[in-house]
């Protein structure tokens, strides 16, 4: 009998030469050695009666390690253009794997070869939740050391996950929308959300389900949150992250906010800096399981 998160198929995917060449120019010699040793796979797994596609990346082999920490990565994007490709999977999850993590990412239902229909923060959130079961079923994953990273729509979904899950030692959001109930209806992000709503009567309820600022006090307080955003983001206004962090502050939730001046939605031109912040956050609270940061106001 199949259960949610059951791995159905796994196929090796070579890291594209274009990505290898780019990383060779931007990484140190040791970092590139680790990156080129990552094993990347396309996978399918079972969830709620559907076959869901995704990717899995394994870190460079380390004979001194019995189990590895892990990361779930929630991609951004919408429709076929948002689906992960070997190139984008290598850019994100293979990079995180090169840091010593097992990394899993979902294409979500209705995209990238998955069955079902895209819901943009509806039941598709269950597809990324199921990756937790997939990861802990792997004998080389330490189920006590798992982190969560989400960009854009994937960051929104990560926040929704933290409302009902306490399994993650740390989380990161990048350019995440955090409220839909109080933004212009003609904005890019609202129109994207509204496109996937088939019931106008329930749209207010659906807005609130995806608006983390309205439930910041319900997010798992043992999961410290790193919030990254570019001040030049034209898709998701940077106020989404700032407003979220005001709510986190009021809720005494451990967090760190970094705004990259003039950076766009994907932090182009600031990737090295932001990746270093993500690396440090994951290593501190996931890999090394250090104590949570202090919460509340500091100083005068």
Backbone torsions as a table, in degrees:
resi	resn	phi	psi	omega
1	UNK	NA	130.6	-177.6
2	UNK	-81.2	143.4	177.9
3	UNK	-122.2	160.1	180.0
4	UNK	-61.0	131.9	-178.6
5	UNK	90.6	0.5	179.5
6	UNK	-70.1	127.0	178.2
7	UNK	-71.4	124.8	-177.3
8	UNK	-102.2	-38.9	-179.7
9	UNK	-151.9	154.5	179.0
10	UNK	-148.2	127.7	-178.3
11	UNK	-132.8	132.1	179.4
12	UNK	-65.3	143.5	178.0
13	UNK	-126.9	115.9	177.3
14	UNK	-63.2	139.7	174.3
15	UNK	-68.9	124.2	-175.8
16	UNK	-56.4	143.2	-178.5
17	UNK	-61.6	-32.9	179.4
18	UNK	-60.9	-39.2	179.6
19	UNK	-73.1	-41.1	177.7
20	UNK	-59.7	-44.0	-179.5
21	UNK	-64.2	-40.8	179.5
22	UNK	-64.9	-45.1	-179.2
23	UNK	-66.6	-30.8	178.7
24	UNK	-64.1	-31.0	179.4
25	UNK	-79.4	-27.3	-170.9
26	UNK	-106.7	-19.0	-178.4
27	UNK	-99.5	158.1	172.9
28	UNK	-69.6	169.7	-178.5
29	UNK	-59.1	-44.8	179.8
30	UNK	-69.3	-40.4	178.5
31	UNK	-62.0	-41.3	179.2
32	UNK	-68.2	-37.9	177.0
33	UNK	-59.2	-43.9	178.1
34	UNK	-65.4	-43.7	-178.3
35	UNK	-62.4	-44.4	-177.2
36	UNK	-71.4	-14.5	178.2
37	UNK	-91.3	-3.5	178.8
38	UNK	-68.5	140.4	174.1
39	UNK	-102.7	122.4	-178.0
40	UNK	-109.2	137.3	-178.4
41	UNK	-134.7	144.9	164.4
42	UNK	-91.3	141.2	-176.3
43	UNK	-133.7	162.0	163.3
44	UNK	-129.1	149.8	178.9
45	UNK	-147.1	163.6	-176.4
46	UNK	-93.0	137.7	171.2
47	UNK	-156.9	124.5	176.0
48	UNK	50.3	42.1	177.5
49	UNK	81.7	3.0	-178.3
50	UNK	-113.9	153.3	169.8
51	UNK	-96.2	118.2	-175.4
52	UNK	-109.8	136.2	178.4
53	UNK	-92.4	158.8	177.8
54	UNK	-174.1	-165.6	178.1
55	UNK	-133.5	152.5	175.5
56	UNK	-134.6	135.8	177.4
57	UNK	-126.6	134.2	179.5
58	UNK	-108.8	140.2	-176.9
59	UNK	-74.0	168.1	173.4
60	UNK	-55.8	138.9	-178.3
61	UNK	-62.3	137.4	178.6
62	UNK	-134.2	108.7	-175.6
63	UNK	-64.4	-18.9	-178.6
64	UNK	-86.1	-3.2	-175.4
65	UNK	-111.5	129.2	175.8
66	UNK	-88.5	-43.5	178.3
67	UNK	-133.4	146.6	-177.1
68	UNK	-107.3	149.3	168.9
69	UNK	-68.1	165.8	-175.1
70	UNK	-137.8	161.1	177.7
71	UNK	-136.7	136.2	166.5
72	UNK	-98.4	128.3	179.1
73	UNK	-111.1	122.7	176.0
74	UNK	-98.8	112.1	-179.6
75	UNK	-70.9	160.1	170.7
76	UNK	-93.6	-165.3	175.3
77	UNK	89.3	166.2	-175.2
78	UNK	-138.6	138.0	175.7
79	UNK	67.5	-165.5	-177.2
80	UNK	-57.6	-34.6	-178.6
81	UNK	-69.5	-20.9	-179.6
82	UNK	-88.9	-14.1	-175.7
83	UNK	-64.3	148.0	176.5
84	UNK	-67.9	141.1	173.1
85	UNK	-116.5	169.3	174.9
86	UNK	-54.9	-34.3	180.0
87	UNK	-68.2	-50.4	-177.9
88	UNK	-71.1	-32.8	175.4
89	UNK	-63.0	-40.0	178.3
90	UNK	-67.2	-39.5	-178.6
91	UNK	-61.2	-38.1	-175.0
92	UNK	-103.0	-69.5	-168.9
93	UNK	-72.6	-31.5	176.8
94	UNK	-68.4	-35.7	176.6
95	UNK	-62.6	-47.6	179.7
96	UNK	-62.3	-37.3	178.4
97	UNK	-64.5	-33.4	-179.7
98	UNK	-65.5	-16.0	176.9
99	UNK	-83.3	-2.0	177.8
100	UNK	104.9	24.6	-178.6
101	UNK	-119.3	148.2	164.4
102	UNK	-84.2	128.1	-172.8
103	UNK	-125.1	132.3	178.1
104	UNK	-124.2	143.5	178.8
105	UNK	-141.6	141.2	179.1
106	UNK	-101.3	145.8	169.2
107	UNK	-80.7	-14.2	-175.3
108	UNK	70.9	155.0	179.2
109	UNK	-61.5	140.9	177.4
110	UNK	83.7	2.3	-178.1
111	UNK	-140.2	152.9	170.4
112	UNK	58.9	31.5	179.5
113	UNK	92.0	2.1	177.1
114	UNK	-82.5	149.6	173.1
115	UNK	-74.9	167.3	176.1
116	UNK	92.6	-167.1	-176.5
117	UNK	-125.7	140.8	-179.4
118	UNK	-67.1	139.7	-177.3
119	UNK	-128.0	-8.4	172.9
120	UNK	52.9	60.2	178.3
121	UNK	99.9	10.2	174.8
122	UNK	-94.0	-124.7	-179.7
123	UNK	-69.2	-12.2	177.1
124	UNK	-64.0	-19.5	175.6
125	UNK	-63.0	-27.4	178.2
126	UNK	-67.9	-25.5	179.8
127	UNK	-68.8	-37.1	178.0
128	UNK	-81.9	-30.3	172.5
129	UNK	-59.8	-37.5	-177.6
130	UNK	-65.7	-21.5	177.6
131	UNK	-63.5	-25.5	176.5
132	UNK	-62.3	-44.8	178.0
133	UNK	-65.0	-37.6	177.8
134	UNK	-62.5	-46.4	-177.5
135	UNK	-64.0	-45.9	-175.8
136	UNK	-73.0	-11.4	174.8
137	UNK	-79.9	-13.8	-179.7
138	UNK	-84.1	126.2	-173.0
139	UNK	-64.9	-18.6	-177.4
140	UNK	-97.1	9.2	178.0
141	UNK	-104.2	132.9	175.4
142	UNK	-85.5	107.0	-174.8
143	UNK	-68.2	-11.8	178.2
144	UNK	-91.4	-1.1	-178.8
145	UNK	-133.0	79.5	-178.7
146	UNK	-129.5	133.4	178.7
147	UNK	-116.1	172.8	-175.0
148	UNK	-138.8	130.0	177.9
149	UNK	-130.5	134.9	177.9
150	UNK	-143.5	136.4	178.2
151	UNK	-112.1	134.2	176.5
152	UNK	56.6	-122.1	176.1
153	UNK	-53.2	-37.0	178.3
154	UNK	-67.2	-29.5	174.5
155	UNK	-70.0	-40.1	174.3
156	UNK	-57.4	-44.8	-179.4
157	UNK	-67.4	-35.4	177.1
158	UNK	-61.4	-42.5	178.5
159	UNK	-64.8	-38.5	176.8
160	UNK	-63.2	-37.7	178.4
161	UNK	-64.5	-39.5	-178.4
162	UNK	-68.7	-12.3	176.7
163	UNK	-73.6	-26.5	-174.3
164	UNK	-125.8	0.4	-176.5
165	UNK	-127.2	142.1	178.2
166	UNK	-123.1	27.8	-173.5
167	UNK	-90.9	-10.5	-169.6
168	UNK	-100.9	131.1	-179.7
169	UNK	-77.9	-20.6	177.4
170	UNK	-165.3	158.0	178.6
171	UNK	-142.7	155.1	178.3
172	UNK	-135.0	135.5	170.3
173	UNK	-120.2	145.4	-179.0
174	UNK	-129.8	113.8	178.1
175	UNK	57.9	39.8	-173.5
176	UNK	-85.6	134.7	169.4
177	UNK	-72.6	136.0	-175.5
178	UNK	-125.4	-2.6	174.2
179	UNK	-154.4	137.0	178.9
180	UNK	-120.5	-13.1	-175.0
181	UNK	-81.1	-9.1	-172.4
182	UNK	-141.7	41.8	177.3
183	UNK	-130.7	159.5	-179.8
184	UNK	-58.8	135.6	-177.8
185	UNK	-69.8	-14.0	177.8
186	UNK	-98.7	7.3	177.9
187	UNK	-72.9	154.5	-177.7
188	UNK	-56.0	-47.6	-172.8
189	UNK	-71.0	-34.4	179.1
190	UNK	-70.6	-41.2	179.5
191	UNK	-63.9	-35.7	176.7
192	UNK	-63.8	-46.7	177.2
193	UNK	-59.7	-48.5	-174.1
194	UNK	-65.4	-27.7	-179.6
195	UNK	-58.9	-29.7	-176.0
196	UNK	-99.3	11.6	178.4
197	UNK	-102.4	117.3	-177.7
198	UNK	-94.4	-3.5	-179.5
199	UNK	-126.7	103.4	180.0
200	UNK	-65.5	-25.7	179.9
201	UNK	-67.2	-31.5	-176.7
202	UNK	-99.5	6.9	-171.2
203	UNK	-64.3	-33.6	178.2
204	UNK	-63.7	-41.0	177.7
205	UNK	-63.5	-41.1	-180.0
206	UNK	-68.1	-35.5	175.4
207	UNK	-57.4	-48.9	-176.0
208	UNK	-67.3	-34.4	179.0
209	UNK	-59.9	-29.8	-176.4
210	UNK	-101.2	2.8	-174.3
211	UNK	-103.4	90.4	-173.9
212	UNK	-63.3	-23.5	179.2
213	UNK	-63.5	-23.0	-178.8
214	UNK	-85.6	-12.7	178.5
215	UNK	-132.6	28.2	-179.0
216	UNK	-58.3	-32.3	-180.0
217	UNK	-73.8	-7.2	179.1
218	UNK	-100.1	-7.1	-180.0
219	UNK	-68.8	146.6	-177.8
220	UNK	-59.1	117.1	-174.5
221	UNK	-78.3	-7.0	174.6
222	UNK	-93.4	7.7	176.1
223	UNK	-113.0	98.1	177.8
224	UNK	-65.9	141.2	-170.7
225	UNK	-117.5	124.5	173.0
226	UNK	-98.9	120.6	-175.1
227	UNK	-112.3	117.1	-178.5
228	UNK	-116.2	140.0	178.9
229	UNK	-158.1	147.7	174.4
230	UNK	-94.6	135.0	-178.9
231	UNK	-71.2	-15.0	177.6
232	UNK	-97.7	14.5	-178.7
233	UNK	-66.1	118.2	179.6
234	UNK	-98.1	-5.6	177.7
235	UNK	-93.9	-45.7	177.3
236	UNK	-125.5	112.2	-177.5
237	UNK	-55.7	134.9	-179.3
238	UNK	-59.5	-17.0	176.2
239	UNK	-61.9	-22.1	177.0
240	UNK	-59.4	-45.3	-179.7
241	UNK	-74.4	-39.5	179.9
242	UNK	-63.1	-44.7	-179.6
243	UNK	-64.8	-39.0	176.4
244	UNK	-58.9	-44.9	-175.7
245	UNK	-69.9	-29.3	172.4
246	UNK	-62.4	-42.6	178.5
247	UNK	-66.7	-38.7	177.4
248	UNK	-64.1	-39.5	178.5
249	UNK	-60.2	-45.2	-179.7
250	UNK	-65.4	-30.4	-178.3
251	UNK	-87.9	1.5	-176.4
252	UNK	56.2	41.2	177.4
253	UNK	-94.8	131.5	179.5
254	UNK	-66.1	126.5	-178.1
255	UNK	-155.1	166.1	171.1
256	UNK	-140.9	130.1	180.0
257	UNK	-110.9	129.7	174.0
258	UNK	-128.6	121.3	174.7
259	UNK	-104.4	127.1	179.2
260	UNK	-98.3	113.2	-174.2
261	UNK	-61.1	129.1	176.9
262	UNK	67.3	2.0	179.4
263	UNK	-73.4	150.0	-176.8
264	UNK	-88.1	-165.8	-173.8
265	UNK	-62.0	-34.4	-177.3
266	UNK	-103.9	12.4	178.5
267	UNK	59.0	33.9	177.8
268	UNK	-57.8	135.6	-177.7
269	UNK	86.3	-12.0	178.6
270	UNK	-124.1	16.5	-176.2
271	UNK	-62.3	-42.3	-178.1
272	UNK	-60.7	-43.1	179.3
273	UNK	-65.6	-47.5	-176.8
274	UNK	-67.8	-38.0	177.7
275	UNK	-63.7	-35.4	178.0
276	UNK	-66.0	-37.4	176.9
277	UNK	-65.8	-42.9	178.9
278	UNK	-63.9	-44.7	178.6
279	UNK	-56.1	-48.0	-178.4
280	UNK	-65.2	-42.0	-179.0
281	UNK	-64.0	-46.3	-179.5
282	UNK	-66.1	-44.0	-179.1
283	UNK	-63.9	-40.7	-176.8
284	UNK	-65.7	-49.6	-169.9
285	UNK	-101.6	-19.0	178.8
286	UNK	-102.4	-63.3	-175.6
287	UNK	-65.1	-46.2	-176.0
288	UNK	-95.6	-10.0	177.1
289	UNK	51.2	45.2	179.1
290	UNK	-74.2	160.8	-178.3
291	UNK	-58.7	153.3	179.2
292	UNK	-62.1	149.4	176.3
293	UNK	-67.7	158.6	178.3
294	UNK	-65.7	148.9	178.0
295	UNK	-118.0	164.4	-179.3
296	UNK	88.5	169.9	-177.9
297	UNK	-68.3	144.5	178.0
298	UNK	-118.4	149.7	176.8
299	UNK	78.0	-161.3	-175.5
300	UNK	-71.1	NA	NA
